[in-house]
Amino acid sequence: MEILTPRLKMAQITDKDWMLYESLHHDPAVIRLCFDEPSFSQIKEKFESRLPSWSKTSANWLCLTMTLRETDEKIGVTGFHLVDGTAEVGYLILPQYHGLGFGTESLKALTNWASNEQAITAFSAVVTEGNVGSERVLIKSGFSLKTVVPNAYEIGGKLYADHIYSIENIVT
């Protein structure tokens, strides 16, 4: 499976993508408003749980690497997991590629693919309060803020609200 955009190629993560995945989970600029830095074993466990082939009946995440088509450089991951028919999306991008539109480009392509190829029509995302960049990506991708859950998530000993976004019935 491969999803192409004008600038990106997205394909299911493989064991060769370990260094990218690990660096995304260690870089303070990537994780500071997402989660506390996980241990090596936690990252390895998450990574390995994303390696099995994905199908609509899978319990695991569909995890895709984002690769620049022009240079073949891997710049991040995106994907989703299904919960009661709703695809909860997530993405992490290397900091040098923040603010360049890759998050929006990849998320639009992912939701369009899921809608057209997998008949998934409902999507959600949870963003930690203060993660303005991720909120902009979601809004540009057609998501809207549905709920704010105060003091829902702790990062670095501080409680943050969860901002829950959703989109339904994507038309491509």
SULFEN-V883938 format. One record per residue. RES is the residue in three letters. PSI is psi in whole degrees, 0 to 359 (* if undefined). NEAR is the number of other ideal C-beta (glycine too) atoms within 12 Angstrom. Layout:
RES	PSI	NEAR
RES	PSI	NEAR
This chain:
MET	136	22
GLU	137	17
ILE	126	31
LEU	141	21
THR	177	27
PRO	325	15
ARG	346	23
LEU	152	38
LYS	128	28
MET	131	37
ALA	157	29
GLN	139	30
ILE	146	37
THR	173	22
ASP	340	16
LYS	350	15
ASP	13	27
TRP	313	23
MET	320	18
LEU	310	32
TYR	315	37
GLU	315	26
SER	324	26
LEU	330	38
HIS	357	31
HIS	335	25
ASP	118	23
PRO	326	17
ALA	337	20
VAL	316	31
ILE	350	26
ARG	327	23
LEU	23	27
CYS	311	32
PHE	163	27
ASP	151	20
GLU	122	21
PRO	163	20
SER	165	14
PHE	315	15
SER	326	12
GLN	318	18
ILE	315	26
LYS	318	18
GLU	315	16
LYS	315	28
PHE	309	31
GLU	330	21
SER	344	21
ARG	356	36
LEU	326	24
PRO	147	19
SER	141	16
TRP	143	28
SER	168	14
LYS	338	19
THR	1	12
SER	147	21
ALA	341	14
ASN	165	24
TRP	145	29
LEU	114	40
CYS	120	37
LEU	138	40
THR	148	40
MET	122	43
THR	133	33
LEU	125	26
ARG	324	21
GLU	322	12
THR	351	12
ASP	22	13
GLU	133	19
LYS	130	32
ILE	353	37
GLY	188	39
VAL	154	43
THR	165	45
GLY	193	40
PHE	165	37
HIS	147	27
LEU	131	27
VAL	111	16
ASP	43	10
GLY	354	19
THR	132	24
ALA	114	36
GLU	117	29
VAL	157	44
GLY	158	36
TYR	148	43
LEU	133	44
ILE	139	37
LEU	141	31
PRO	328	21
GLN	350	16
TYR	5	31
HIS	146	26
GLY	11	17
LEU	7	21
GLY	2	24
PHE	325	39
GLY	312	41
THR	314	31
GLU	315	32
SER	321	42
LEU	318	43
LYS	316	33
ALA	319	34
LEU	312	45
THR	324	44
ASN	316	26
TRP	313	32
ALA	321	36
SER	312	24
ASN	320	16
GLU	334	20
GLN	359	26
ALA	35	15
ILE	126	30
THR	355	22
ALA	132	27
PHE	148	39
SER	165	32
ALA	143	40
VAL	124	33
VAL	136	38
THR	136	33
GLU	132	26
GLY	347	20
ASN	70	31
VAL	322	16
GLY	314	29
SER	324	37
GLU	320	28
ARG	318	21
VAL	313	35
LEU	315	33
ILE	316	23
LYS	336	22
SER	4	31
GLY	0	24
PHE	156	33
SER	150	19
LEU	126	23
LYS	322	21
THR	146	17
VAL	124	19
VAL	105	18
PRO	148	13
ASN	44	14
ALA	340	18
TYR	139	26
GLU	128	15
ILE	126	24
GLY	34	17
GLY	3	8
LYS	138	15
LEU	139	16
TYR	154	26
ALA	150	24
ASP	131	29
HIS	117	31
ILE	120	28
TYR	156	35
SER	164	28
ILE	142	34
GLU	157	20
ASN	60	14
ILE	133	28
VAL	124	11
THR	*	15
